[in-house]
């Protein structure tokens, strides 16, 4: 508690900083076609962001993220490393793109911008809100039933949450590593929400993830005493 109090008191005299950065990484999907996070589903993604320090520990970040998403029933393993029965029966593949605009609050555990300290990195956690547009197409290759291929775009809202590490390479340049999940309020990313309950779980919502590295440039605004 004492450490946290000193941290917040120090923010009153801290120099005001902001960052502009870019990152590369991967988008991933979790839903009917991928019940668990699968690394092989990662597809290229790009993010552009702006950070504004509110205090030493608190940062606000606005970002635009865009990339591809993909999932395949054949990648879902059951027993003996074979494709899970439902996924083998359905044989569906989903591909498409997703664009997101987000605003999050970050909590930094250390003041990594303070060059007088020996600690030039900080772990951080974040939570916020995002709006996204997804345009995907799902194809079915199962031989036991006939479902037409489905495609289309949709708008949605998601809750971004995650963690990362920032490292100050110099007084101006920073390196970042981040992993985050997005909880959506829709089951339509894979176009299976209206299908028969025997081949789709309509009681769960889809998720998507962004994991990546970033580089950012710091702008300083130093307040001088009267």
C-alpha positions as CSV (number, residue, x, y, z in Angstrom):
1,X,0.0,0.0,0.0
2,X,2.8,2.4,0.9
3,X,4.6,1.7,-2.4
4,X,1.4,2.4,-4.3
5,X,0.8,5.6,-2.5
6,X,4.3,6.9,-3.3
7,X,3.8,5.9,-6.9
8,X,0.6,8.0,-7.2
9,X,2.1,11.0,-5.3
10,X,5.1,11.0,-7.5
11,X,2.8,11.3,-10.6
12,X,1.8,14.8,-9.5
13,X,5.3,16.1,-10.4
14,X,6.0,13.7,-13.3
15,X,6.7,15.0,-16.8
16,X,3.8,14.6,-19.1
17,X,4.5,12.0,-21.9
18,X,2.7,10.5,-24.8
19,X,3.6,7.9,-27.4
20,X,2.9,7.2,-31.1
21,X,3.6,3.6,-32.2
22,X,3.1,0.8,-34.6
23,X,3.0,-3.0,-34.0
24,X,2.9,-6.2,-35.9
25,X,1.5,-9.5,-34.7
26,X,-1.3,-12.0,-35.2
27,X,-5.1,-12.2,-34.9
28,X,-6.6,-15.4,-33.7
29,X,-10.2,-16.7,-33.3
30,X,-12.0,-18.9,-30.8
31,X,-15.4,-20.3,-31.4
32,X,-17.2,-23.3,-32.9
33,X,-14.4,-23.9,-35.4
34,X,-11.7,-23.5,-32.7
35,X,-13.0,-24.3,-29.2
36,X,-9.6,-23.5,-27.7
37,X,-6.8,-21.0,-28.6
38,X,-4.8,-22.6,-31.4
39,X,-1.5,-21.1,-32.3
40,X,-1.7,-22.3,-35.9
41,X,-4.7,-20.1,-36.4
42,X,-2.7,-16.9,-36.0
43,X,-2.9,-14.7,-39.1
44,X,-1.0,-11.4,-39.8
45,X,-2.2,-8.2,-38.2
46,X,-1.1,-4.6,-37.9
47,X,-1.8,-2.0,-35.2
48,X,-1.3,1.7,-34.9
49,X,-1.7,3.4,-31.5
50,X,-1.5,6.5,-29.5
51,X,-0.8,6.5,-25.7
52,X,-1.3,9.4,-23.3
53,X,0.0,9.3,-19.7
54,X,-2.7,10.4,-17.2
55,X,-0.4,9.7,-14.2
56,X,2.8,7.6,-13.6
57,X,0.9,4.3,-13.5
58,X,-2.2,5.1,-15.6
59,X,-2.1,5.4,-19.4
60,X,-4.9,5.8,-21.9
61,X,-4.4,4.2,-25.3
62,X,-6.4,4.5,-28.6
63,X,-5.6,2.1,-31.4
64,X,-6.6,0.8,-34.8
65,X,-5.9,-2.9,-35.5
66,X,-6.6,-4.8,-38.6
67,X,-5.7,-8.2,-39.9
68,X,-6.9,-11.6,-41.1
69,X,-8.7,-14.3,-39.2
70,X,-9.0,-18.0,-40.0
71,X,-10.1,-21.3,-38.5
72,X,-10.4,-24.9,-39.8
73,X,-12.3,-27.9,-38.3
74,X,-9.4,-30.1,-39.4
75,X,-7.1,-28.5,-36.8
76,X,-9.3,-29.5,-33.8
77,X,-7.9,-32.6,-32.3
78,X,-9.8,-35.3,-30.4
79,X,-8.4,-38.5,-29.0
80,X,-5.4,-40.2,-30.5
81,X,-4.5,-36.9,-32.3
82,X,-7.4,-37.5,-34.7
83,X,-9.8,-34.7,-35.7
84,X,-12.6,-34.4,-33.2
85,X,-15.8,-36.2,-34.3
86,X,-18.0,-33.1,-34.7
87,X,-15.4,-31.2,-36.5
88,X,-14.6,-34.2,-38.8
89,X,-18.3,-34.5,-39.6
90,X,-18.8,-30.7,-40.3
91,X,-15.5,-30.0,-42.1
92,X,-16.0,-26.3,-42.1
93,X,-13.4,-23.5,-42.8
94,X,-13.7,-19.9,-42.0
95,X,-11.6,-17.1,-43.5
96,X,-11.8,-13.3,-43.6
97,X,-10.7,-10.0,-42.3
98,X,-11.3,-7.9,-39.1
99,X,-10.7,-4.3,-38.3
100,X,-10.9,-2.9,-34.8
101,X,-11.0,0.6,-33.1
102,X,-10.3,0.4,-29.4
103,X,-9.8,2.5,-26.3
104,X,-8.2,1.0,-23.2
105,X,-6.8,1.9,-19.8
106,X,-3.3,0.6,-19.0
107,X,-1.9,0.2,-15.5
108,X,1.9,0.3,-15.5
109,X,3.7,-1.3,-12.5
110,X,6.9,0.8,-12.8
111,X,7.8,4.2,-14.1
112,X,9.9,3.0,-17.0
113,X,10.2,6.6,-18.5
114,X,12.1,7.9,-15.6
115,X,15.8,7.8,-16.8
116,X,17.0,8.5,-13.2
117,X,15.8,5.0,-12.2
118,X,17.6,1.8,-13.1
119,X,14.4,0.1,-14.1
120,X,13.6,0.9,-17.8
121,X,10.8,-1.6,-18.2
122,X,7.4,-2.3,-16.8
123,X,4.8,-5.0,-17.0
124,X,1.3,-3.7,-17.5
125,X,-2.3,-4.9,-17.7
126,X,-5.2,-3.3,-19.6
127,X,-8.9,-3.3,-20.1
128,X,-11.2,-1.3,-22.3
129,X,-13.9,-1.3,-25.0
130,X,-13.6,-1.8,-28.8
131,X,-15.8,-1.7,-31.9
132,X,-15.0,-4.1,-34.7
133,X,-16.0,-4.9,-38.3
134,X,-15.6,-8.5,-39.5
135,X,-16.1,-9.8,-43.0
136,X,-15.8,-13.6,-43.1
137,X,-16.7,-16.5,-45.3
138,X,-17.4,-20.1,-44.0
139,X,-17.4,-23.1,-46.4
140,X,-18.6,-26.6,-45.6
141,X,-17.1,-29.7,-47.1
142,X,-18.8,-32.4,-45.1
143,X,-20.2,-35.2,-47.2
144,X,-23.0,-36.1,-44.8
145,X,-25.1,-32.9,-45.1
146,X,-25.6,-30.0,-47.5
147,X,-25.1,-26.5,-46.0
148,X,-24.5,-23.6,-48.5
149,X,-21.4,-21.5,-48.0
150,X,-22.1,-18.4,-46.0
151,X,-20.4,-15.0,-46.0
152,X,-20.9,-11.4,-45.0
153,X,-19.8,-8.5,-42.9
154,X,-20.9,-7.5,-39.4
155,X,-20.3,-4.8,-36.8
156,X,-19.8,-5.7,-33.1
157,X,-18.6,-4.6,-29.7
158,X,-15.9,-6.3,-27.7
159,X,-14.1,-6.0,-24.4
160,X,-10.3,-6.0,-24.8
161,X,-8.3,-7.3,-21.8
162,X,-4.7,-8.5,-21.5
163,X,-1.2,-7.8,-20.4
164,X,2.2,-6.9,-21.8
165,X,5.7,-5.5,-21.2
166,X,7.2,-2.2,-22.2
167,X,10.9,-1.5,-22.4
168,X,12.5,1.9,-22.9
169,X,15.3,1.4,-25.4
170,X,16.2,5.1,-25.0
171,X,14.6,8.3,-23.8
172,X,12.6,8.4,-27.0
173,X,12.1,4.9,-28.3
174,X,10.2,2.0,-26.6
175,X,9.8,-1.7,-27.4
176,X,6.5,-3.5,-26.4
177,X,5.2,-7.0,-26.2
178,X,1.5,-7.7,-25.7
179,X,-1.1,-10.5,-25.6
180,X,-4.7,-9.7,-25.4
181,X,-8.2,-11.2,-25.7
182,X,-11.4,-9.7,-27.0
183,X,-14.7,-10.9,-25.6
184,X,-17.4,-10.3,-28.2
185,X,-21.2,-10.4,-27.7
186,X,-21.9,-12.2,-30.9
187,X,-21.8,-15.8,-32.2
188,X,-21.7,-14.7,-35.8
189,X,-18.1,-14.5,-36.7
190,X,-18.2,-18.0,-38.1
191,X,-21.8,-17.8,-39.5
192,X,-22.8,-20.9,-37.4
193,X,-25.1,-19.2,-35.0
194,X,-28.2,-20.1,-37.0
195,X,-27.3,-23.7,-37.8
196,X,-28.7,-26.9,-36.4
197,X,-27.9,-27.4,-32.7
198,X,-26.3,-30.7,-33.6
199,X,-23.5,-29.1,-35.6
200,X,-23.1,-25.7,-33.7
201,X,-23.2,-24.5,-30.1
202,X,-25.5,-21.5,-30.2
203,X,-25.1,-20.8,-26.4
204,X,-21.5,-19.5,-26.6
205,X,-20.0,-16.3,-27.9
206,X,-17.0,-15.9,-30.2
207,X,-13.7,-14.5,-29.1
208,X,-10.7,-13.1,-31.0
209,X,-7.1,-12.3,-29.8
210,X,-4.3,-10.0,-30.8
211,X,-0.7,-10.8,-29.9
212,X,2.3,-8.8,-31.1
213,X,5.3,-6.6,-30.7
214,X,5.5,-2.9,-31.1
215,X,7.8,0.1,-31.4
216,X,6.8,3.6,-30.2
217,X,8.2,7.1,-30.0
218,X,7.8,9.2,-26.9
219,X,6.9,12.9,-26.8
220,X,7.8,14.8,-23.6
221,X,6.0,17.8,-22.2
222,X,7.9,19.1,-19.2
223,X,6.1,21.4,-16.8
224,X,8.5,24.1,-15.5
225,X,7.9,25.7,-12.0
226,X,6.8,29.3,-11.8
